[in-house]
Amino acid sequence: AVLGLHRFSLRQLAGRVAAARLAQRGMAPSTLLGVEAVAARATFEALDQNALGYLKPIAQLRSFGRTLASTIEDLRLGNVEVERLAACGPAGADLETLARRYAQELAEVGLSDMATLFRVATEVIGEKAPVNVPLGVPVVMLDIPVRDSATFAFIRALVDRSPQIVATVPTGDDRT
């Protein structure tokens, strides 16, 4: 018999750990479709106010919201400061505009994207605050690629809080 076994993806675990703190802040975790909609809305607003230059022709394409959401998520997960984007030429300046609008839209609707979810969960674990999942127990992590600093910080906090860790990484993933 196996007792006390819990199985989560990293995102599910972060969501459970961060749930109460997000609720205190009036926020809820967003789905992938939700962040794509927020990115599309930010793009629509930027186009409506003629705030885009370089990206304007492609920002009008149907798939741009999905592409923008993915790009902004990568930047936010990597802790890239929005201010640095303007130094990346005309596309960077437009991306800075869109990233700021995206963050503003998320805040207005009370949603957290994956970067915020991981940061809040890392914060909660680091404070050793009570959560509705067992922490401080042995953990097994199977084939978890770590591609960004927010995910790394979350895993680091889990490792620091757990008495034992067993982890495997995908073949060829030398970075993790």
Secondary structure, DSSP 8 states (H G I E B T S, - for coil): ---S-----HHHHHHHHHHHHHHHTT-EE--HHHHHHHHHHHHHHHHHTT--STTHHHHTSTTHHHHHHHHHHHHHHTT--GGGGGGGHHHHHHHHHHHHHHHHHHHHHTEE-HHHHHHHHHHHHHTT---SS--SS-EEE-S----SHHHHHHHHHHHHH-S-EEE---TT----
